[in-house]
Structures are given as structure tokens and as C-alpha cells.
Amino acid sequence: MRGLRDKTILVAGGGTGIGAATALRLGAEGAVVIIGDYDAGAAQSVAEQVVADGGRAQGAGFDVRDRESVASLIRLALEPSGEIDGVHINVANMAILSRDEDVVATDLSVFDATMDVNLRGHVCVTQLAIPHLLKSGGALVYTTSEAAYLSEPTRFSYGITKSGINALMRHVAIRWGREGIRANAVAPGFTLTSAIDAHISDELKAEFLGNIHSPRLVSPDDIAATVAFLMSDDAASINGQVINVDGGRILRA
Ligand SMILES: NC(=O)c1ccc[n+]([C@@H]2O[C@H](COP(=O)([O-])OP(=O)(O)OC[C@H]3O[C@@H](n4cnc5c(N)ncnc54)[C@H](O)[C@@H]3O)[C@@H](O)[C@H]2O)c1
């Protein structure tokens, strides 16, 4: 893809799953990848993998709920070149999903904890990244979800945060587009990360496959490829969009 080589790109939430796959893909495209994750060890090990594959990367722990911690990650990303050319905001509190029921059954503490990471955290990274992206003419790519569109009987907090991310992304796109910042989002459908693969049955996988219009389930590499494209100069005229990577899940006959 054009325009990724030697660019500094921050992946916030890149220690595992989709974020890790994206960091590896960006590294393979020649970008200098800064990987931040709550799990510092996971971030460092993804960075080591990028380097082992011939790329350049650095990993660090951070907590998206803590503004100073986000600021410190941004400072780390500025170290290689003094510029940040792209930010992928991918963090989500996935561990809490099993307690995110319907709006009546769900304790407000679950709602608050989901908001803190999935929405307030995205706002915080956006706030601190934009001054640097204005200097570089950089791109922001958020990870949203099909949950922003689907009508779901549970995980209502999660769906609200993903709809909120879409609104935040469009706000950034229209507010700063003419000044050179592009903001877009990738909306994964059910994506078979290794963590999910280890925990679900073959029957459930078959059920998810039955919901889509593709011969196989979505992989983290599919999402990574889309993020890399949206970051690249090949996507120079794409701004304010949500790209569904869901195997055709939202198609209706
Ligand atoms: N896997 C799917 O089926 C799927 C579907 C739709 C959307 N998504 C979205 O894709 C993104 C990645 O999901 P994934 O399946 O790879 O999950 P994941 O749990 O592997 O990735 C989320 C990352 O965020 C990090 N994180 C959580 N809280 C944090 C905090 N407070 N500070 C910093 N980092 C924190 C985690 O440590 C983890 O590495 C999420 O935004 C998720 O909502 C995933």
C-alpha cells in the first residue's frame, strides 16, 4: 500500500487480537509501529514480533482510562521522528461483555466501565492525538463494530459505545478534514481471534458462519488489512466512513 513506509503509526490496544494483527501488518508495510496496551507484556511481545519480521516497533503499557497514561504513550510515539502520522484506536473492554445484559438487568457499574474504556478512552486518545495529526496530515482509524447497527437484546452498553465511536469519527472527519486529517472506522463482524477461537465450540462457529454470506469467518488479518488501507495514501479520498468487514453479515435478502 502506498504511503505507509517510514510513517509512525500508533496502535492503541495492540497487544492482542485485531490490534496485534494490525500492528504486524503495518510493520510489514514498512511503518514504524508504536503499540500501546493495558497488558504491557503483550504490547512488547507484539513489538518483538514486528522486529523479528524485519520491521520497526516499540511496545508499552498504558491505560486508556488515564489521561496522563495516554499522554505518555503519545510522547513515546513521537520519539522516532517527532511526528505521528496515524493512530488506530482499537481498545475495548471485552472482559466485561458477559455482564453487559439488557438495560434493566445490567448494573450501572458495568455501563460505566464499558463507557470508560470504549468511549471516553477513545475521546481521550483523539483529543491528545489531533494536534500531532494536524502537523503531519495524518489519519485516525477507529475500531467500531457491527454492534453499532445490529439490534441486539443484550450488550446494550457495548452497542452504545460503538455507535458513539461512529459519531466521534464523523465529528473528527468533518471538523478537521479540510485541514488534512482523515478519520474513518472499521466495523468488524464476528472475528475469529485466537482468544475467541480457544473459547467457543465448533457448533457456535458454525452458527456464526450461518449468519454471514462468505465461505469463512472473518479473521483478524482481514481487519488489519482494512486498517492499513485506511491509513495509507491509497485511501486519501476516504473520510468519515465506516467500512464493514463482516462477511456480508448485514446484507438482507
Ligand atoms: N473479535 C470480534 O469479534 C470483534 C467484533 C467487532 C468488533 N470488535 C472490536 O475490535 C477491537 C479488538 O477486539 P479483539 O477481539 O481483538 O479483542 P482484544 O481483547 O484482543 O483487544 C482489545 C485490546 O484492548 C486492550 N485494552 C482493554 N482495556 C484497556 C485499557 N483500559 N487500556 C489500554 N488497553 C486496553 C486489551 O488489553 C486488548 O489487547 C475492539 O474494539 C472490539 O470491540 C471485535
The ligand as a Tripos MOL2 file, in Angstrom:
@<TRIPOS>MOLECULE
LIG
   44    48     1     0     0
SMALL
NO_CHARGES

@<TRIPOS>ATOM
      1 N1        -13.4120  -10.0150   17.8270 N.am      1 LIG1
      2 C1        -14.6090   -9.6500   17.3820 C.2       1 LIG1
      3 O1        -15.4540  -10.4860   17.0230 O.2       1 LIG1
      4 C2        -14.9680   -8.1820   17.2570 C.ar      1 LIG1
      5 C3        -16.1410   -7.8380   16.5620 C.ar      1 LIG1
      6 C4        -16.4760   -6.4990   16.4240 C.ar      1 LIG1
      7 C5        -15.6540   -5.5170   16.9570 C.ar      1 LIG1
      8 N2        -14.5290   -5.8770   17.6300 N.ar      1 LIG1
      9 C6        -13.7090   -4.8030   18.1790 C.3       1 LIG1
     10 O2        -12.3710   -4.9970   17.7910 O.3       1 LIG1
     11 C7        -11.4960   -4.4600   18.7830 C.3       1 LIG1
     12 C8        -10.4900   -5.5150   19.1870 C.3       1 LIG1
     13 O3        -11.1880   -6.6530   19.6590 O.3       1 LIG1
     14 P1        -10.4630   -8.0530   19.8960 P.3       1 LIG1
     15 O4        -11.4900   -9.1060   19.6570 O.co2     1 LIG1
     16 O5         -9.1810   -8.0990   19.1740 O.co2     1 LIG1
     17 O6        -10.2770   -8.0010   21.4820 O.3       1 LIG1
     18 P2         -8.9830   -7.9290   22.4050 P.3       1 LIG1
     19 O7         -9.4780   -8.0270   23.8080 O.co2     1 LIG1
     20 O8         -7.9790   -8.9170   21.9380 O.co2     1 LIG1
     21 O9         -8.4220   -6.4560   22.1250 O.3       1 LIG1
     22 C9         -8.7200   -5.3550   22.9220 C.3       1 LIG1
     23 C10        -7.4280   -4.8060   23.4750 C.3       1 LIG1
     24 O10        -7.7230   -3.6410   24.2650 O.3       1 LIG1
     25 C11        -6.8840   -3.6770   25.4110 C.3       1 LIG1
     26 N3         -7.4570   -2.8970   26.4960 N.ar      1 LIG1
     27 C12        -8.5800   -3.1790   27.2240 C.ar      1 LIG1
     28 N4         -8.7360   -2.2460   28.1850 N.ar      1 LIG1
     29 C13        -7.7150   -1.3510   28.0630 C.ar      1 LIG1
     30 C14        -7.3320   -0.1830   28.7680 C.ar      1 LIG1
     31 N5         -8.0250    0.2550   29.8180 N.pl3     1 LIG1
     32 N6         -6.2320    0.4830   28.3610 N.ar      1 LIG1
     33 C15        -5.4960    0.0370   27.3150 C.ar      1 LIG1
     34 N7         -5.7920   -1.0760   26.6120 N.ar      1 LIG1
     35 C16        -6.8980   -1.7590   26.9830 C.ar      1 LIG1
     36 C17        -6.8250   -5.1640   25.7690 C.3       1 LIG1
     37 O11        -5.7220   -5.4440   26.6290 O.3       1 LIG1
     38 C18        -6.7340   -5.8180   24.4050 C.3       1 LIG1
     39 O12        -5.3930   -6.0130   23.9930 O.3       1 LIG1
     40 C19       -12.3960   -3.9770   19.9120 C.3       1 LIG1
     41 O13       -12.6290   -2.5880   19.7730 O.3       1 LIG1
     42 C20       -13.6820   -4.7440   19.6840 C.3       1 LIG1
     43 O14       -14.8090   -4.0660   20.2050 O.3       1 LIG1
     44 C21       -14.1640   -7.1790   17.7920 C.ar      1 LIG1
@<TRIPOS>BOND
     1     1     2 1
     2     2     3 2
     3     2     4 1
     4     4     5 ar
     5     4    44 ar
     6     5     6 ar
     7     6     7 ar
     8     7     8 ar
     9     8     9 1
    10     8    44 ar
    11     9    10 1
    12     9    42 1
    13    10    11 1
    14    11    12 1
    15    11    40 1
    16    12    13 1
    17    13    14 1
    18    14    15 2
    19    14    16 1
    20    14    17 1
    21    17    18 1
    22    18    19 2
    23    18    20 1
    24    18    21 1
    25    21    22 1
    26    22    23 1
    27    23    24 1
    28    23    38 1
    29    24    25 1
    30    25    26 1
    31    25    36 1
    32    26    27 ar
    33    26    35 ar
    34    27    28 ar
    35    28    29 ar
    36    29    30 ar
    37    29    35 ar
    38    30    31 1
    39    30    32 ar
    40    32    33 ar
    41    33    34 ar
    42    34    35 ar
    43    36    37 1
    44    36    38 1
    45    38    39 1
    46    40    41 1
    47    40    42 1
    48    42    43 1
@<TRIPOS>SUBSTRUCTURE
     1 LIG1         1 GROUP 0 **** ****
